[in-house]
Amino acid sequence: MTDIRQAWLFAISVLLLNWSFQAFIIINGGVSTLGSFWMVILWLVALMCIPGALSILLRLIFKSGFADVGFRLGLRRYYVYAIAIPLALALLVGLISSALDIRHFSLVASDEFVELGGTALFLLVLGSIGAVGEEVGWRGFLLPKLVNGGVSHPYMATALIWALWHLPLIAFGGYYQTDSPLRMALVYGIGIIAMSFLFSELRVRSGSVWVAAAMHASHNFFFQFAVPALILRAPGSRSSLWDVVAGDAGLSVAAVYAIAYIAFLHASRRHKNSEDRGVV
């Protein structure tokens, strides 16, 4: 089977599988009925691992090998980008949130910080497992198959499928506590598409799916826990706008990731031009 057919078979299969999984959660009352905080996390990590597991199964069925997954480690500097960029963007979104009186910077108390240390470690470990589970599928299978298959806009195709994959729980599963879940689903989709371009660019430039997984895990950790739970704790008069404007995939998140992607491309091209001229 050709790469492009494998890519579309994967896309259709992963959407059907994950939407079925999410439909089960929705039919049984949504995310709030999954149990304790840690039970919710475990369910979500299991959901995140489906793309990677499916991609491995398809490789074995079609005997296509694992050469294009990107299991090589890649250069160290890409891991610095993968961790530093989400952290910087999360802090920038925090500044935007403060300027708009949504949330303000307020450090967690020292005694509570110690208590949250264990939670942070477990979230980072589980989040990393889920990130690897997703990225082995999205940018270890789908993206390279689309590129090798000659799709004209592989980044956009990957981003759209990744966004669609998330939508049922956002729109119908109570993932966010909001009075406008469909609006939140649209906002979330825009955020996912914006960040997907930078994830894909780092995956392609580094040649490593581990870099994409590191960036995915870093984004989730900094945007979903570290910044809001540890240093951005004081609500403002517009705190109800947190999820739509800031949060982990709000409109400001989409904006800063789009700007970061453009800036990264510009910096990379300047560096390449300098090398070509023998400047560096």
N, C-alpha and C positions, 0 to 999 in steps of 0.2 A: 504494500500500500504506500502511495506517495506521501511525502511529508505534509502537504496541504490537506489531504484527506484525513490523515491521522490527527492533524490539528483540529479540524472541524468535528471529527468524531469525538475527540476529547472534550471540546467545548460543549457540544450537545449533551454528552454523557454526564459531565461534571455538573452542568446546570440541572439536569433532571434528578441526579442523585442528591445534590445538596438542597434543591428545592423540595424534594420529597422529605428529607431529613427536617428541614425547616417547617414544612407543612405539618409534620407530626408534632413539633413543638407548639405551633400555632393552634392546632386543633385541640391540644390538651391544655390550652389556657395561656400560652405565651411564655416568655422568658421568666416572668415572675413566679411561675409555678414549678420551675426546675429544682427548687430547693434552696439551700444555703448559698452564700456568695461563692464558696469554693465549688459547689456542685455546678453552679452556672458556668464558672470558668472551665471546669472539666468538660462539660457539654460543648462549649464553644471551641475548646482545643480539639476535641474529637471531630467537630465540624470542619475545622481548619485543616485537618490531616487528610481529608478525603481527596482533594486535588492531587497531592503527592502520591498517595496510595494508588489512585486510578492511573496516573501517568506511568508508574512502575509496572502495573498490570498490563497496560497497553504495550509497553516496550517488550515485555516478555511474550505476549501473544503474537505480536508482529515481528519479533526477533530483530528489532531495529537497533539494539545495542544502547549503550549509555554514553557514547562519545560526545554528544552535543548537550548533555545535561549541564555541564560546567562544574564538575566535581573537583576541578583543580582549585588550589587555594587562591591564586591571584596575588597581585602586589599588595604589600602592607598598606600603602597609602589609601587604597580604596576602602579598607575597613575603617580608617580614620574618617573618611568622608561619610561612610555609612552610619557612623555613630555621632559624629560632630554636627552634621547637617540637621538631623531631626532635633537634636538638643537645641541648637541655635534657633531653629524655626519655632520650636515649642516656647522658648523664652520670648521670641519676637511676637508670637500670638498672645502671650501673656501681657506684653506691653500694649498691644492693640486692645485687648480686653480691658486693661486698666484705663486706657485713654477713653474708652467708650462707656466706662462706669458699669461694666458687666461683672468683673471680678478684679480684686486688687491684690497686690503682693503682700503676703503675711506669712512669715515663716512658722512652721510647725514648732511647738514647744519641744525642748530638748528631751524631756522624759517620754513624750509621745513619739518622738523621732526614733528612739531606741526600740519602742514597741512595734513601730511600723517597719523596722529593718527586716524582720523575718518575713513579713508580708511582701515587701519589695523583692526579696530574694526569690520567694516561691513564684511570684508573678513573672519575674524575669525568666526563670527556668521554664515555666509552663508556656509563657509567651514565645520563647525561643523555639520550643518544640512545635508550637502551632505555626510559627513563621516559616520554619523549615518545611513543615507539611504543606503549606500553601505554595511556597516559592519553588519547590521541586516540581510542582505542577504548573504554576503560571509562567515562571521565567526559566524553568529548567526543562519544560516540555513544550508548552503552547507557544511561547515567544520564539524559540529557535526553529520550531517547525514552521511557523508563519514566515520567518525570515528566509529559511531555506526553500520554502515553497513559493517565494516570489511575491507575497502579498505586499501591496504598495504602501500600506500604512500599518505595519505590524504592531507598533507601540499603541496606536489608537484601538486596533482590534483587540489586543490583550486587555487594555484598560476598560473597554466597554463590557467585555465578558466578565472581567473581575468585578466591575460595578454591579452588573446584573446578578451575579452570584450572591451578593450581599443583601439585595433589596427585600426579599420576603419578610425577614425578621425585623427589618427597619420599619417597613410599611404596615405590617400586620401582627408582628410578634411582640410588640411592647418593649423592644430593645432600648428605646429612649422613652422617658416619661414626658410626653408632649401631647398637646391637644390637636396637633396637625401632623400626624405621622406620615402622610403622603408628601407633604412639603419637606419634612425631615429626610425622607427617602430620596427626594430629588437633590437636596443639598448634599447629602452623604454621597450620592453618586457622582456629583461634580467634584467633591473632595477626593474620592478614590481615583477618578480619572486623572486629576492633576498630579497626585503623588505617584501614580503608576508610571508616568513618563520618566521621572527621575530614577525610580527603581529600575526600570528597564534600561535606561542609559548606563547606569553603573554596572548592571549585569553584563551588558554587551562590552563595555570598555574594559572591565576587569576579566571577562571570560569566566567568571565564577558565580555560581548560584548561591554560594555561601555569603558573598557580599550583599546580594539582594535580600537574603534571609536576615543578615545582621541589620540591614537598614529597616526592614519590616519590623523586626523585634524592637529595635531602638525607637521607631516611631510609636509603636503601641505602648512601650514602657514610659516614654517621656510625655506623650500627649494624654494618655489615659490614666496614668498614676503619678509619676514623679512630680511634674509641674503642678497639676491641679491639687494633688493631695498634700504636697509638702511645702510649696512656696506660694501658691496662688489660692489662698483659702478664704479671703475676706469677700463676701458677696457685695455687689454694688446695687444701685437702684434698678439696673437693667439685667439682673442676674437670670431672668427667664430667657434671655437671648443666648445664653452660654452655648447650648448645643448647636444652634443654627449658625452663630457667628464664629465661635471658637471651638471648644470641645476637641474631639479627635479628628473630625472631618468636616468642620464648619466652613463657611464661606471665606473667612480669613485664612484658614488652613489651605484651602484650594489656591488662594491668591499667592501666599508666600511660597508654596511648592512650585507654582507655575513660574514665578520670578526666579526661584532658585534653579530651576531647570534651564531657563534661558541664560542665566548668569554662568552656570556650569558649562554650557555649550560654548559660550563666548570665551570663557577663560581657557577652555581646552583648545579652542581654535587658535587663540593667541599664543598659547604655549607651543602648539605644533608649528605655527608660522615662525616663531622664534628659533625653534630647533632647526627648521628648514634653512633659515638664514645663518645658522651657526652661532646664534647669540648665546644659547645656553649649552 
